[in-house]
Amino acid sequence: MNEVWDLWYPQGGATGLSFARSLVDGLVAGNRVLVHAAPPRLDVAVRLAESGHVIDEGYGLERSESGPISFLDREGGFVTLQDGWPTDDDLGKLVILPGGEAGILRAWWHADDHSEWRWQVEFSNHV
């Protein structure tokens, strides 16, 4: 079933700014979605694409550390955010980029001191 992931930056502009809006397959999204270059704070609403019904949400989610990736985890109707660095367990997971493009994380590497990183994301018209 298709889902729409709305990621909103509530501190941007007078009333907030859309950070990303992605239409994705809910099975591909699963219970963890990665976000690249998330702003310091996010509001997240996950909707069923067909009806617009909100199925998961999280508001006032704050980043706790700098870095290129944040994780959105969902359970029981709620979305939480945590920051971190992807591991091999995250390969194959959905990644949402600023603006809403979504792809699958295929490879990730970072230096031990986090001073540099490299990744590969696969894009297709059926994510």
C-alpha positions in Angstrom: 0.0 0.0 0.0 1.4 3.4 -0.9 2.1 6.0 1.7 2.9 9.7 1.7 5.6 10.8 4.1 5.3 14.5 4.9 8.4 15.9 6.6 7.9 19.5 7.7 10.4 22.0 9.2 8.2 23.9 11.7 10.8 26.6 12.4 11.2 27.7 8.7 9.5 30.8 7.5 6.4 32.3 9.2 4.5 29.0 9.5 7.1 26.4 8.6 8.4 24.9 5.4 8.0 21.5 3.7 11.3 19.6 3.9 10.2 16.6 1.9 7.1 14.9 0.7 7.5 11.4 -0.7 5.1 8.8 -2.1 6.6 5.4 -1.3 5.5 1.8 -1.0 4.7 1.2 2.7 6.4 -2.3 2.6 9.6 -0.7 1.4 9.4 2.0 4.1 8.9 -0.6 6.8 9.4 0.6 10.4 12.6 2.6 9.8 13.2 5.3 7.2 16.5 7.2 6.8 16.5 11.0 6.2 19.5 12.8 4.6 20.4 16.3 5.8 17.3 16.7 8.1 16.8 20.1 9.6 17.2 20.6 13.4 13.5 19.9 14.0 10.9 17.9 12.1 7.2 17.3 12.2 6.3 14.0 10.4 3.0 12.7 9.2 2.6 9.4 7.3 -0.6 9.1 5.4 -2.3 6.4 3.3 -1.9 7.7 -0.2 -5.4 6.7 -1.4 -7.4 8.2 1.5 -5.0 10.7 3.1 -5.7 9.1 6.5 -2.8 9.7 9.0 -1.4 6.4 10.2 1.8 7.5 12.0 2.9 10.9 13.2 5.5 12.7 15.3 5.8 16.4 16.1 8.6 18.5 17.5 11.2 15.8 16.7 14.6 17.3 17.4 18.0 16.3 16.1 20.5 15.4 18.9 23.7 15.4 16.9 25.1 16.7 13.6 25.7 14.2 10.8 24.3 13.4 7.4 21.6 10.8 8.5 18.6 10.8 10.8 16.4 7.7 11.4 12.6 7.9 11.6 11.3 4.9 13.5 7.6 4.2 13.7 5.6 2.0 16.0 2.0 2.1 17.3 1.1 5.2 15.3 4.0 7.3 16.5 7.2 8.4 14.7 10.4 9.1 16.7 13.7 10.5 15.4 17.3 9.5 16.3 20.5 10.6 14.7 23.4 8.3 13.9 25.5 6.8 11.2 24.2 4.0 9.0 25.5 0.4 9.5 25.3 -2.7 7.4 21.8 -3.3 9.0 20.6 -0.1 7.2 21.5 -1.3 3.7 18.4 -1.8 1.7 16.4 0.8 3.7 14.5 3.7 2.2 16.2 7.1 2.3 14.3 10.3 1.9 16.3 13.3 0.5 15.4 17.0 0.9 12.6 17.8 -1.5 11.2 14.3 -1.3 13.2 12.1 -3.7 13.3 8.6 -2.2 15.8 5.8 -2.9 17.3 2.7 -1.4 20.6 2.8 0.5 22.9 0.3 -1.3 26.3 1.2 0.2 27.6 3.3 3.1 31.1 4.1 4.4 32.4 6.7 6.9 35.7 7.4 8.5 36.1 6.4 12.2 36.2 10.0 13.2 33.2 10.9 11.0 35.2 13.5 9.1 34.1 12.0 5.8 31.5 9.7 4.4 30.5 8.1 1.1 27.2 6.4 0.1 25.3 5.0 -2.8 21.6 5.3 -3.2 19.5 3.5 -5.9 16.6 5.4 -7.4 13.7 3.9 -9.4 10.1 4.8 -10.2 8.8 2.1 -7.8 10.1 2.8 -4.3 
